[in-house]
Amino acid sequence: MASTDINFPVRLLVIAGESPSRGELANLLTINNYQVQVIGDGYEGLGVAKHIPPDLILLDVKLPDTDGYTIAKQLQAHTVTANIPIMLLAESTTIFREVRRLNLRVADVLIYPLDLEEAQGRIEMQLLSSHRGDDFTHHSGITQQLQSVNHQLKTLIDNSPMGTIIWDRKLRVIQWSKQAEEIFGWSESEVLGKSMNEWKLIFEEDSDRINRETQTIFANQEKRRICINRNYRKDGSVIYCEWYNSNFYDESGKLNMLLSWVQDISDRQKTEAALIKSEAKFRTIIETTLEGVWMIDSDNMTTCVNQQMADMLGYTQEEITQSSLFKFVDEQDYPIVENYLQRRREGIAEQHEFKWKRKNGDILWTILSTNPIFDDGKYAGCCAIITDINYRKKTEVALIKSEKRFQEIASTISQFFFVKCAHSGQYIYLSPAYEKIWGRTCESLYQNPDSWLNTIYPEDRGAVINYQEKQHQNNLVKREYRIIRNDGVIRWVYEEVNIIYNDDGSPLRYIGFAEDISDRKEAEIALAESEELLRIAVNHAPDVFVIYDSDRRLKFVNRRVLELTSWSEETFIGRRDEELFLPEATSHYLPLLEKTIQTLSIQMGEATITLPNQPPKTLIVKYLPLLDKQGKLSQILGLTFDITHYKQAEQKLRDSEELFRTAFEDAAIGMALLSPQGNCLKVNRCICEMLGYQEAELLQLQCKDITHPEDYEQEVKSIKKLLDGQVQYYYVEKRYLHKQGYVIWVLLSMSVVRNIDGVPLYFIAQAQNISERRAVEQMKNEFISVVSHELRTPLTAIQGSLGLLSSGLYDHKPQEFHKFIQIALLETERLVRLVNDILDIERLNSGQVEFQMEACSAQDLMTQVVKSLQAIAHQDSITLEILPTSLQLWAERDAMLQTLTNLVGNAIKFSPPHTTVTLSAYPQDDMVLFQVRDQGRGIPPEQLETIFSRFQQVDASDSRQKGGTGLGLSICQSIIQQHGGKIWVESQLAKGSTFYFTIPMVIHTNRTDH
């Protein structure tokens, strides 16, 4: 059943697809007087909710265009719909997991198939809840909260001062509260299911009016009505009742339910009847009284005011008439006045106090008796009879304030106040604190005024009684004594008694107070003990402790000060620091002391102090200002803490850290600190340059990220041995990956640093780049392998030829004998060339060759080479051609001849007959560019880069057929590079090759050639 706590109509938005219970749920909500809108698509429903926000949204998780979770998240993310409660509809309890996973804030969850009665109740409870954003994700929590709300509502109804009755559409009772039973006498079981005409409830004379009310209810004319009529009680007595009816209709406009609140107003009716009679009796008196009269119209404009009222406010009648009522009240009271006027518009006549603003600005307090005026049922204004209560109001306010202050003081302070009659000995007033201090009731002291004497501690009783007998001799008596409470606890009490005398000088009253000072007494004892302990502690403290007065003169110094200075205490007391020590000793700490005095705040800092016959000490100096009750400086505490040793240790640590940092950062090898998990904690510059990373980049990586995949497994095994304590450190050659992706070989040293408990803190990794060494070793190995092969080939041929000759088989065969001699000779020449080339290239690479540079003519060099090779070229039908040039180069002449001879000789070897080899030289910036072009077989593209390596030939058979060693081009490259030039080749298969190299050009100046 819908509650009247909800402002109708309540808007509900149902966003659901074609679920089986959607129609039933919508019909049920509509019948119960909710304004229901059903939307079938999720995003359409989202748009409706944003433009016309409902009070509650019922959202199905299954929608044709999306899912309910998405819509719920968007509803809660939008500022308009964020606080609208959402109830989810689903077919399975798995929705609770989804709600938790998505962190949705939902008010409740309903599971299909719906129990419509339960669903209705849970929807109503949600609308009743004052906390619309509560998360009811957990179903068990929902049920408990609904049960709690139902219990609270039932308790509220049962304990309401008004009776609550709920009628169905046929006006039969379906709920009858306990208060209704108390008002009418019938129990719920006696009236449940009956209509109001089935038992004697309605007073006969009021039945016609009640029937008219009933017709109005069924006609759906008004949803709320208030009426007053007479009713019978079960015992037959007639009572006046005030009924508050809220009517609820279904979608078709038919009555669905009637909710009634009723209260017995018989006493009020009698009072109102008496008031009407009284008003009639005194109307003539009021009309002729000198009280103020004021009338206003419906616009709050004054239509009539009598002279008495005008005089009260200090205006003339003309100044008030046709002026707004609000002109004569304070602006801050406008809301109160508006509330009163609203009650007049509602037809309510009442008497109340009213505050006016006089013409001179003073306040005028009055009592207003106001009545609304209606013309043909329309509000036309109101009339007020006004009584001046200004003096009484001021007196009341002062009296109320005074009484309130006294009661607050008496009830809240811990002191016990009393007033006692001097003649009778009876107490006139006792404050509540007596019960708290003595543990006895005030009533017991009123009945037996001397009973408090029995509570006094035996040792103190005589002195108190003696005071009691002589107290009239003094105007003021002060005393401290102990009492024993009923619970056996002993408490200290301080008491003061003042005597009030009659005109004849005799005592009239005793006015006094007493307070529990047990805590103070205990504190005094504890303070004395504490002060003694503190004095001992301060005197035996290892550091300085002093006290200054507000004039910065010493009041106290502890024993440590005397030990450090070897002075007596009298030397210090009453003197300032600058009177005792030199300026260089006080300059470090006196500014702190001065700042403490100026700011009245705690000051602390470091100071280096040199006392007589003492080495300099670094101290922490702290000053604490102590203030008196007026907030003025009374004294200053000064403390020091010697941190000399800490400072020295700190400096050593700083020096050590700086030494380590310098060694770490400037190390010639890569260094890194790694966490036990493999993260980079700190890296030096060398390892960053080695791996191509910035320091910040490397600190974001793990060891695994820069280790070659093939080496990582072995690395993990080595680290495990290190962590297990099997080894203290290890060395390994491994591969790292450069940021550009290529491999770097390093010699890695790894050790671990542990804490005092043996727990690993971090690894220290040291990496030396050995990529060049590895490359040299590889080249050396390859070189030895190739040289061994190349040397073995001619030696084998020589050995074979000489072996055959030594066997004697060819002693008588001169022709064959000469053939083998020729083979041995050729292979010997080849072996000599190979050894010479190897020696040449090794001398060049080792830097042992020093070139004697001079200016050389490019034309002369090319001409000399051509002349030396012309016979070989002619023999192979090759034409050698030189393009003329006048360029000069800066080089060693023999090295240039060797280079050109190798290049031209190769061109002749690999050129077919009747072709041309062309030599030329051209200027290129500050270099001479040589070209040797042939028309031979060419070089494959994949060999253009490797052709200058040792023992590299285009065809492996060339060394046998052409007599080459495979070192000529490598020798040329070494010569050109040591001259500061470059050598390269361009080639096309079957068309020929062109070898290029550059040599520095001779630059002619006025004085010399360069």
Beta strands, then each sheet from edge to edge (+ up, - down):
strand 1: 11-15
strand 2: 35-39
strand 3: 56-60
strand 4: 86-90
strand 5: 108-111
strand 6: 163-168
strand 7: 173-176
strand 8: 224-232
strand 9: 238-249
strand 10: 255-264
strand 11: 292-297
strand 12: 302-305
strand 13: 350-357
strand 14: 363-375
strand 15: 378-388
strand 16: 416-421
strand 17: 427-430
strand 18: 476-484
strand 19: 490-501
strand 20: 507-516
strand 21: 545-549
strand 22: 554-557
strand 23: 603-609
strand 24: 617-627
strand 25: 633-642
strand 26: 670-674
strand 27: 680-683
strand 28: 729-737
strand 29: 743-754
strand 30: 760-769
strand 31: 854-857
strand 32: 878-882
strand 33: 888-891
strand 34: 915-924
strand 35: 927-933
strand 36: 983-988
strand 37: 992-1000
sheet 1: 2+ 1+ 3+ 4+ 5+
sheet 2: 7+ 6- 10+ 9- 8+
sheet 3: 12+ 11- 15+ 14- 13+
sheet 4: 17+ 16- 20+ 19- 18+
sheet 5: 22+ 21- 25+ 24- 23+
sheet 6: 27+ 26- 30+ 29- 28+
sheet 7: 31+ 33-
sheet 8: 32+ 34+ 35- 37+ 36-
end
